[in-house]
Amino acid sequence: MKYFVNESCIGCGLCASTCPEVFSMNDAGTAVAIEGDVDDASLESAAEACNGCPVAAIEQA
C-alpha cells in the first residue's frame, strides 16, 4: 500500500508525528509521504495518520 499527500495539506505535522516512517515535512512546510510501499510494521500507524488528518489531505494509492 502507498500513501500520498495532496495539495490540501495545511502543514500541521500530525501525520509526521504519528508515523515518521512514512510521512515527513518538506522545506515548504507541508507533508510528504515516502514514494515506495509502506512496510508491514508501519501499516497501522500510517492508517492512523491518514484517518487523523484534519483536512483529509492523505490518500491511499
QUIUR-V499324 format. One record per backbone hydrogen bond with DSSP energy under -0.5 kcal/mol. NH is the residue of the N-H (numbers start at 1). CO is the residue of the C=O. E is the energy in kcal/mol with one decimal. If there is no record, write none. Layout:
BEGIN
nh=NH co=CO e=E
nh=NH co=CO e=E
END
This chain:
BEGIN
nh=4 co=59 e=-2.3
nh=6 co=4 e=-0.5
nh=6 co=57 e=-3.5
nh=9 co=6 e=-1.5
nh=17 co=13 e=-1.9
nh=18 co=14 e=-2.1
nh=19 co=15 e=-3.0
nh=22 co=19 e=-1.7
nh=23 co=19 e=-2.6
nh=24 co=32 e=-2.4
nh=26 co=30 e=-3.2
nh=29 co=26 e=-1.8
nh=32 co=24 e=-2.7
nh=34 co=22 e=-1.9
nh=38 co=1 e=-3.2
nh=42 co=39 e=-1.7
nh=43 co=39 e=-0.7
nh=43 co=40 e=-0.8
nh=46 co=42 e=-2.5
nh=47 co=43 e=-2.2
nh=48 co=44 e=-2.0
nh=49 co=45 e=-2.1
nh=50 co=46 e=-2.4
nh=51 co=47 e=-2.7
nh=52 co=48 e=-1.7
nh=53 co=49 e=-0.8
nh=53 co=50 e=-0.8
nh=56 co=53 e=-1.1
nh=59 co=4 e=-3.0
nh=61 co=2 e=-3.1
END
